[in-house]
Amino acid sequence: MNNFRHSSSPYKIIYFGTHSTFSLYPLLELLRHEQIIIGIVLPNRAFIDKNIENYIPLKSTINLLNNTIIDISWKHQIPIWNISDLPTNLDFDLLLVSCFPHKIQESLIAKAKVASVNIHPSILPEYKGPAPIFWQWRNGETTFGVTLHHLNSNLDEGDIVSQTTIQLENGTSGEESNKILSKLGSNLLIESLQKHHFPKHPQNRHGTYQSWPTSEDWYIPTTWPVVRAFNFIRGVSDWKKPFTITHKNKTKIIYTSTGYCLGNSIIGTIRMKQNGKYEIGFSDGWLEF
C-alpha cells in the first residue's frame, strides 16, 4: 500500500457507510470532486435485486426523498453491496469508512492501492468505540473533533492522517452535530486527496474507549451542571430514548429539554413555570422540560 501518489487522476473508491447523516456528506463531497465511487457497502441488505436498474427498496428502509445514500447511489448509478457479498475482483485505490458498524477484514484493507481510512468523530486516541458523539455529550465536552485515520486490525487504533476540532454551541442537536462533524471529516479527506498524501502519525498509546451505551447511561443526576444536562439531552435526543433524572431516591422521566437558566436552584425540585412548562433544579440552575 502506497500512501503517496503523484497522479492527478480521480481515485477509485469503495465506500463503507450507513443511512446516517455522518455517512452522507463525505460521499457527496467525493462526488462533487469527481472521484470514482466503485461501490457503496451498507451493513444490511436494503434491496431485493442485485441489478442496479432493478433496485427496489424494502418497506423497512429509509425515506428515499431528497438526498439519502441510496438515492445518491441511484442518481450516480453506483452499485450497493452488502458486506457479506462483495465482488471478489474489486480494484480500488482507496477504501473509505464513515460510520460503519462492522470491522473491515484485513485482507480487504490490504487491497487498497493507496490507503484504507476511517472518518472518526473524536480526537483520537480519546473516545474510541462505536458511539463517540454520545459519550462526548454525556461527559460534558464542549470541544469536539474529527480524526481521519488509517485502518488496521484494531478498532480506531490506526495511524492518524489528520485531525481538527470545533466548539459546538449549547443545545446543538444530534442531527446538527453529526452534520457539522461529518462536514469537517469530509474536509480532511478532500485535503488528503488533493495532496495525494495520506501520512501516518502513530497514535498515543494512552486514550479512552467507550462501548455502546447501556440503560444506565441515560440516567442524569441533578448534581450535574445544568448546561451539561441540557447539552447531553439535546445532543442525543434523536436516539429516541427516555432520560431518567435522578435525585436521591427520586426519578423523573423526560424525553427532551427546551431550555435552561443559570442561578440559584433547589436541587431535585420540580416546579411549574408561568409558561406552563416544568423545570427541575440542578447544581447551578434549572432545566426546562
Residue pairs with C-beta under 8 A, 6 or more apart in sequence:
1 110
1 112
1 113
1 114
1 115
1 116
2 113
2 114
3 114
3 115
3 197
3 198
3 199
3 200
4 196
4 197
4 198
5 93
5 114
5 196
6 196
7 196
8 196
10 34
10 35
10 36
11 35
11 36
11 93
11 94
11 114
11 193
12 36
12 38
12 91
12 92
12 93
12 94
13 30
13 35
13 36
13 37
13 38
13 92
13 93
13 94
13 95
13 96
14 37
14 38
14 39
14 41
14 90
14 92
14 94
14 95
14 96
15 26
15 27
15 30
15 37
15 39
15 40
15 41
15 96
15 98
16 40
16 41
16 83
16 95
16 96
16 97
16 98
16 100
16 104
17 23
17 24
17 26
17 27
17 40
17 41
17 42
17 69
17 97
17 98
17 99
17 100
18 42
18 43
18 69
18 99
18 100
18 101
19 42
19 61
19 62
19 68
19 69
19 70
20 99
20 178
21 175
21 178
21 179
21 182
22 98
22 99
22 119
22 121
22 178
22 181
22 182
22 185
23 69
23 98
23 99
23 100
23 182
24 67
24 68
24 69
24 72
24 182
25 179
25 182
25 183
25 185
25 186
26 96
26 98
26 119
26 182
26 185
26 186
26 189
27 37
27 40
27 69
27 72
27 98
28 67
28 72
28 186
29 186
29 187
29 189
29 190
30 37
30 96
30 189
30 190
31 37
31 72
31 76
33 190
33 193
33 194
35 193
37 76
37 78
38 78
38 79
38 90
38 91
38 92
39 78
39 79
39 80
39 81
39 86
39 87
39 90
40 69
40 73
40 78
40 79
40 80
40 81
41 80
41 81
41 82
41 83
41 86
41 100
42 69
42 80
42 81
42 82
42 83
43 82
43 83
43 100
43 101
43 102
44 82
45 82
46 57
46 58
46 61
46 70
46 80
47 55
47 56
47 57
47 58
47 80
48 56
48 58
49 55
49 56
52 73
52 74
52 77
52 78
52 79
52 80
55 73
55 74
55 80
57 64
57 70
61 70
62 68
62 70
64 70
64 71
65 71
70 80
72 78
73 79
73 80
81 87
83 102
86 108
90 111
92 111
92 112
92 113
93 112
93 113
93 114
94 112
94 113
94 114
94 115
94 116
94 117
94 193
95 104
95 108
95 109
95 111
95 112
95 115
95 116
95 117
95 151
96 116
96 117
96 118
96 119
96 189
97 104
97 116
97 117
97 118
97 119
97 151
98 118
98 119
98 182
98 185
99 119
101 130
103 155
104 116
104 151
106 152
106 153
108 116
109 116
109 151
109 152
110 116
114 198
115 150
115 161
115 198
116 150
116 151
117 148
117 149
117 150
117 151
117 158
117 161
117 189
117 192
117 198
118 148
118 149
118 150
118 151
118 156
118 158
119 146
119 147
119 148
119 182
119 185
119 186
119 188
119 189
120 128
120 132
120 146
120 147
120 148
120 149
120 156
120 185
121 132
121 133
121 144
121 145
121 146
121 178
121 181
121 182
121 185
122 128
122 132
122 133
122 136
122 144
122 145
122 146
122 147
123 145
123 146
123 147
123 163
123 165
124 147
124 149
124 156
124 160
124 163
124 203
124 207
125 156
125 157
125 203
125 204
125 205
125 206
125 207
125 208
126 207
126 208
127 135
127 136
127 208
127 210
128 155
128 156
128 157
128 207
128 208
128 209
128 210
129 135
129 155
129 156
129 209
129 210
129 211
129 212
130 211
130 212
131 210
131 212
131 213
132 210
133 144
133 174
133 177
133 178
133 181
133 235
133 236
134 213
134 217
134 235
134 236
134 239
135 210
135 213
136 144
137 177
137 231
137 232
137 235
137 236
138 213
138 217
138 232
138 236
140 224
140 225
140 228
140 231
140 232
142 167
142 168
143 165
143 166
143 167
144 165
144 166
144 167
144 168
144 177
144 181
145 163
145 164
145 165
145 166
145 181
145 184
146 163
146 164
146 181
146 184
146 185
146 188
147 160
147 162
147 163
148 160
148 161
148 162
148 163
148 185
148 188
148 189
148 192
149 156
149 158
149 159
149 160
149 161
149 203
150 158
150 159
150 160
150 161
150 198
150 200
151 158
152 158
152 159
156 209
157 203
158 203
159 200
159 201
159 202
159 203
160 200
160 201
160 202
160 203
161 188
161 192
161 198
161 199
161 200
161 201
162 188
162 191
162 192
162 199
163 188
164 184
164 187
164 188
166 180
166 181
166 184
168 177
168 180
170 227
170 230
170 231
171 230
171 231
171 234
172 180
172 231
172 234
172 235
173 234
173 235
173 237
173 238
174 234
174 235
174 236
174 237
174 238
174 239
175 238
177 235
192 198
218 241
218 242
218 243
218 244
219 243
219 244
219 246
220 229
220 232
220 233
220 243
220 244
220 245
220 246
221 245
221 246
221 247
222 245
222 246
222 247
222 267
222 268
222 280
222 281
222 282
222 283
223 267
223 282
223 283
224 282
224 283
225 282
225 283
225 284
225 285
226 260
226 261
226 262
226 265
226 282
226 283
226 284
226 285
226 286
226 287
227 260
227 262
227 285
229 245
229 257
229 260
229 282
229 287
230 257
230 259
230 260
230 287
233 243
233 254
233 256
233 257
234 256
234 257
237 255
237 256
242 253
242 254
242 255
243 253
243 254
243 255
244 251
244 252
244 253
245 251
245 252
245 253
245 254
245 280
245 287
247 267
247 268
248 268
250 268
252 270
252 280
254 289
256 289
257 287
257 288
257 289
258 277
258 288
258 289
259 288
260 282
260 285
260 286
260 287
260 288
261 279
261 285
261 286
261 288
262 284
262 285
263 284
263 285
263 286
265 281
265 282
265 283
265 284
265 285
265 286
266 281
267 281
267 282
267 283
268 280
268 281
269 280
269 281
270 278
270 279
270 280
270 281
271 278
271 279
272 278
273 279
273 288
277 288
277 289
278 288
278 289
279 286
279 287
279 288
279 289
280 286
280 287
280 289
281 287
